């Protein structure tokens, strides 16, 4: 059903009082043929109440699904009273605006006693924080591309200030004066604890449908909170989470073109209320708010995780993320700028570079709040010849390397300064020479023992850092290489470390040049840790019932062929046939093999 057929809802604007008598601008959007009371979908936002796709969402919720949609502006935004607080009044602190909003809603004559949250970005953040209040009438949530801990995943990833994200976002909301209220808390302290849902997992008792993107600004958060709630949540949350991850950037959610790549089978038409996205959202509400068994049956017919595999460019399903069958393998940095799975035998080996904070290594793409053509999987070729980076790569791959999960880097390092950063980018080198960014991460050295304590380096002494590089599902195909680019900056994605060892300040004028070193030898074996999905390599054969010939699969005995999500493609297959690239499951009796084309 198309949007043009459904614009019959109406909205009333009211001012809703909070516990301190500050009143928040709140839209009550009602379906046509209004016949209360209704179940409620709540959206709490700092943006215009028709922005970020809410102009599509309103008719879907009201006229199509027959719920009331309540859209509330956060303190200090869009006509709400009070001062903006960067979510500090939206969690479980002294002021709890989300909690108070639900209390007001359920006491209205047009409302029933159940509320579910929804929508994108900042509105995803407010859902996570509201769930931590434990409000008994908050029944479910559908957070898109949100963060559950603002220190770890939004403001100070790896302990370094996410300069471009924080400054651009707050300046875009015309509250740039709040930037220093964030920057003045560079360590994980009590302020950040009331913005971290992991501090309140024992209060979260609701099912959530999490939507993310591999190139989104908050993808690490959504993977982590899905796992925490799915396995360790309260009874209403445990085993009641779903996670859907596409190949999207934050501002390009559902679009085809992301960075330098295209993903046509990941397109979402937000005007079509019958597509898979709206089916999932609507069924989630119908099940967990309205209690409709048919909706529960629909959402339970799919495994908990649906994710897109880049490179194969197909969707996959799994009971967990990462899926069962993952094993972690170290790939070591070696002399000669190589990466191999073999432990280094060299007794001597290191690479060094000069990091100049007056000319920091620049950001190219990545998980940023930018136009989707400028974020995400961008070509890193301009970095390769810079003197402040060191580059390692595998030999040309002869088989597909399928990486699904979180990549880490363990680096043995040395610096002549009290503090510096180490940044790691993982790159897919295409046969045509493009060097496409897969994911990247950073660590501020002073936080190598934890983000709640600062321990400066001992200059010119070898130490080690563990870097969370990033989470992905990426197939490095035959003919490609896996590359690692190491530097001490990724600017302006992160603040350029001035190397002076002093207290953090934005744009610190006291900059020092650092001589930094990464070791790669038998005593100090720096390496990346890859989560590899084990499948039968295309070069291997199982002569019991199939073999490969001229890039075709051929049968010795008839067998069944399934897609990676379990869909039967061929029954009693015999002969030889080529297939599009992807992961396939071959089944002959009780013998099951996974293969990659």
Secondary structure, 3 states (H helix, E strand, C coil): CEHHHCCCCEEEEEEEECCCCCEEEEEEEECCCCCCCEEEEEEEECCCCCCCCHHHHHHHHHHHCCCEEEEEECCCCCCCCCCCCCCCCCCCCCCCHHHHHHHHHCCCCCEEEEEEEEEECHHHHHHHHHHCCCCCCEEEEEEECCCCEHHHHHHCHHHCCCHHHHHHHHHHCCCHHHHHHHHCCCCCCHHHHCCEHHHHHHHCCCEEEEEEEEECCCHHHHHHHHHHHHHHCCCCCCCCEEEEEEEEECCCCCCCEECCEECHHHCCCCCECCCHHHHHHHHHHHHHCCCCHHHHHHHHCCCCEEEEEECCCEEEEECCCCCCCEEEEEEEEECCCEEECCCCCCCCCEEEEEECHHHCCECCCECCCCCCCCCECCECHHHCCCCCCEEEECCCCCCCEEEEEEEEEEEEEEECCCCCEEEEEEEEECCCCCEEEEEEEEEEHHHCCCCCCCCCCCCCCCEEEEEEEEEEEEEECCCCEEEEEEECCCECCCCCCCCCCCCCCCCCCCCCCEEEEEEECCCCECEEEEEEECCECCCCCECCCEEEECCEEEECCCEEEEECCCCEEEEEECCEECCCCCEEEEEECCEEEEEEC
